[in-house]
């Protein structure tokens, strides 16, 4: 099974609201969460631009996660907070190193 990473690039001037919604999703999915790692990054060169990096055990499990009601609710809240549509990239992990 190949690990899978999804990146979500978005713009918002309301990052505090985003992190609050993310915290609520994390609490709601405790014990049943599919993603294994999550990293939220801020672009130093583009104001109010963020990239969330989410790692899953596999593409199939990521798609199952996308269909969960709590994930759909989080995506809806994210859309309201963002300044335009998010850009998703679906990436199979080819190589991973602990550096």
C-alpha positions in Angstrom: 0.0 0.0 0.0 1.4 3.4 -1.0 1.2 6.3 1.4 -0.7 9.3 0.1 -0.3 13.0 0.7 -2.8 15.7 -0.1 -1.9 19.4 -0.2 -4.5 22.1 0.1 -3.4 25.6 -0.8 -5.8 28.4 0.2 -5.9 32.1 0.9 -7.6 33.6 4.0 -7.4 36.7 6.2 -9.2 34.6 8.9 -6.6 32.0 9.8 -7.6 32.1 13.5 -11.1 30.9 12.4 -9.5 28.2 10.2 -7.4 26.9 13.1 -10.4 26.9 15.4 -12.4 24.8 12.9 -9.4 22.5 12.5 -9.2 22.1 16.2 -12.9 21.2 16.4 -12.5 18.6 13.6 -9.5 17.1 15.4 -11.6 16.8 18.6 -14.6 15.4 16.8 -12.6 12.7 15.0 -10.6 11.6 18.1 -10.1 7.8 18.0 -11.5 7.5 14.4 -9.2 9.9 12.5 -7.8 8.6 9.2 -4.9 11.1 8.5 -1.7 10.2 10.2 0.1 13.6 10.0 -1.0 17.2 9.3 1.1 20.3 8.8 -0.2 23.8 8.3 2.3 26.2 6.6 2.2 29.9 5.7 3.7 31.2 2.5 6.4 33.8 3.2 6.1 35.3 -0.3 2.4 35.5 -0.7 0.3 37.3 1.9 -2.5 35.3 3.6 -1.6 32.1 1.6 -1.4 28.8 3.4 -0.7 25.2 2.4 -2.0 22.4 4.6 -0.2 19.1 4.1 -2.1 16.0 5.2 -0.6 12.4 5.1 -2.7 9.3 4.9 -1.9 5.6 4.9 -3.3 5.2 1.4 -5.2 7.0 -1.3 -8.2 4.7 -0.6 -8.3 5.7 3.0 -8.0 9.3 2.1 -11.1 9.0 -0.1 -13.0 7.3 2.7 -12.0 10.2 4.9 -13.3 12.7 2.3 -16.7 11.0 2.4 -17.1 11.2 6.2 -19.7 13.7 7.4 -17.3 15.5 9.8 -14.8 16.0 7.0 -17.5 17.4 4.7 -18.6 19.8 7.5 -15.0 20.9 7.9 -14.6 21.5 4.2 -17.8 23.6 4.1 -16.6 25.7 7.0 -13.2 26.1 5.3 -14.9 27.3 2.1 -16.6 30.0 4.0 -13.4 31.2 5.6 -11.3 31.2 2.5 -10.9 34.0 0.0 -11.6 31.9 -3.1 -11.5 28.2 -3.8 -8.8 26.0 -2.4 -6.3 24.1 -4.7 -6.0 20.4 -3.9 -3.1 18.2 -5.0 -3.3 14.5 -4.6 0.1 12.9 -4.3 1.3 9.3 -4.1 4.5 9.1 -1.9 7.3 7.8 -4.1 10.1 8.1 -1.5 10.3 9.3 2.1 13.4 9.8 4.2 13.9 10.6 7.8 16.6 13.3 7.6 
